[in-house]
Amino acid sequence: MLSQIAPFLAPMLLGAQLILLVVLVKGDICPGQRGRIHKVFSLVGLVWLLVAINYPVALVCSLLTLYFCARAKFSKTRDKGPLWSLVLASVLAAVFVLAKAFQQTTITNGLLFIVLVMLLGTAFAHLLLTIARTRLQAFHKILPFSGVVASIVLVILTLIYAFGLLHTAQEPMVSRAIIGLMLLVVGVLVWCAHIIFSKAPNKWVLLVSTSLLLTASVYGWALSVV
């Protein structure tokens, strides 16, 4: 099961790590928020360890991220910590994801894999920022909006992918792709629930939406992404 999930965790972690890095470097955050964001990076590093079980190269990304967590302060601080380790981890993660994209059997699948960086990455980043109790309110709208845009692109790519499968008599894979799209729609709706109902985002709701989006990716496209 982990061998199917691991390829989709990589773009999710890359997208989330880039967003969190931008928040640390460019965001107008108080010392308390900075410490909490430093802390959630430990979750990113631990998930990279899961990816490393199937892709040992991901171990370097994990170690660099966890090194940052070991040197950065989790309490109120203005110290940015060794950001170079996060930058290097992000660069290596980007190389890994791009390499996986170029390994895909079709251009459509390669593009689909890259779009997952935006979809899963923004969803996971939103979850982590909510756990960190961020006061950057704009992100609560920007990140879901980015996810909606990514999901639309993903639907178009999936329809192209499914149309190609119909010509090769692979109807079971088409059915999986359709179920994946249904889970995708539900996941996006759950993600945007706080906007629809004008409420503050809840970390448990965001955890459910991120899980649904990851499940949609694994179930709908695990047979096409290698």
N, C-alpha and C positions, 0 to 999 in steps of 0.2 A: 504493500500500500504506500509506504514511504517513497518507494522508487517512482510512483506516479505523481505524488504530491511535490517532491523535491524540485522538479523543473519549474513549477509555478511559484514556489516560494522565493526563488531567486529574483524574478522581476518585482515581486511584491516588496521584498526587502530593499532592493535597489531604489525603487521609487520612494519608499518611506524614508530611507536614510538620506536621500538627496533633499527632501522637503525639510526634515528635521535639521539638517546641516545649514540650509538657507535660513531657517528660523534662528539658529544660534548665531550666525554671522551677521545677518541683516535685520533680524527682528528686534523691535523695541520691547524688550522683556526685562522684567525686574529680577533682582538676584534670586528671589524665591522660585520664580518660574524657571530660571536657568538651571538651578539645582535639580528641579523635578524633571526637566527635559534630559539633563545628563543621566538621570536615573533610568529613564525608559529606554535609553540606548542599550542598557544591559539586556533587555528583551530582544532587541535586534540581534545582538551578538549571540545570544543563546539559540535563536532560530537559525542563524547561519550555521551553528553546529549541527543541526538536523540536516541541513543541505549537504554538509561536509561528509555525512555518512555515505552518500551516493556520489558526491563530487568532491574529492579531497581538496581541490583548489579552493573551495569555499572556506576551508579551515583558516586560510590566511585572512580572509575578510572578517571572520569571527574573532580571531586573535587580535587584529588591529582595533576592532570595535570594542572588545573587552579591555584592551590595554587603555583605551581612552577612558572607559568607565573606572578603571582602577586608579587612574591619575587625576581624574576630575572630581570635584566636590559635589556631593548630593544635597548638601545644605545650602542655605542662602549664600550666594557667591557672585562676584563679578569676574572671577577668573574663568577664562574661556577653555582652559585645559589644552591638551595636545591635539588641537584640531587637525594637525597634519595627518594624524593616524586615521581620522574619519575621512579626510579627503583621499588618502591613498586607498582606503578600503572601498570607497565609492568608485574610484577609477578602476580598481581590479574587478569590482562587481559589474561595472558597465562593460568591461572587456568580456567577462564571462557571459553576460546576457547577450551581447552582440554576437559572440561566437556561437551560442546556442541558436540564435535567430538565423545565422547563415548556414547552420547545419540542417535546417528544415528542408523537407523534400520539395516544397513549392514556395514561391514568393508570397502567396497569400498566407501560408502558415508562418513564415518569417515575420511578416508585418503583424500578424495576430499576436505573436509572442512579444513584440515590442510594445504593442498597445496595452498589453497586460501590465507593463511597468506603470503606466498612467492610471489604469483602473484599480488594480490591486494595491499599488503603491500609495495612491491617495487615500484609499479606504483604510489601509493599515496606519498610515500617518495620522489620519483623523482620529482613529482610535487611540493612538499613543498620545497625541496632543490633548485629548480629552482626559485621559488618565493622568496626564501631567497638569491638569487644571489650567490650561492656557487661557490667557485673557485676550488673545488675539482673535476677537470675535469674527473678523472678516473670513478667517479660515473655515468657520462653520458653514459658510455659504460657498466660498470659492472651491473648496475640496469636493463637496458633493456635485457642484456644477461641472467640475472637471471630470468627475466620474461618469456623469450623464453623457457628456461629449464622448468620452472613451467608449462607453457602452454602445452608443450609436454607431461609432466606427467599427466596433467589434461585431455588431449585428450585420453590417454590410459585408464585412470580410467573411463572416460565417455563412451568409447566404451564397456568396461566391464559392466558398468551400463546399457547401452542401450541393450546389448545382453541379460542380465537378464530380462529386461522388455518385450522383444519379446516373451519370454517363458511364460510370465504371461498375455499376450494379452493386453498390455497397450501401444498401438501404439501412442496415443496422447502425452504421456509423452516422447516417443522416438522422436517424431517430435519436441517437445520443446527443447530436448537436442541437436538435430542437429542444430536448429536455434541458440541455445546458442553457439555452436562451431563455427558457421559462424561469429557471432558477436565477438567471442574471437579472431579469425584470423584477422579480420579487426582492432580490438583494438590493437593487437600486432604490426601490420604493421604501424598503425598511430604512435604508441609509438616509433618505430624504425626509423621513417621518417628522423629524424635529422642525424642518422648514414648513412642511405641509400643515402641521398642527401648531406652529408658532411656539415651540417649547425649546428649552435648553437641551443640547445633545446629551444623551445618556450613554455611558461607556458600555453597558450591557447590550443595549440596542445596537450600538456600533459593532460590538463583538459578533452579534448575530449576523449583521449585514456583511461584515468582512468574511465570516465563515461561509455564508451563502454564495458570495462572489467567488471565493476560492473553490468551493464545491462545484459551482457552475463551470469554472475553468477546467478543473480536473475531470469531471464527468463528461463535459461536452467536447473537450479537445485533447484528452490524454492519449487517444489513439492516433492523433495526427501530429502531436508535438513530441519529438524524440529527444 
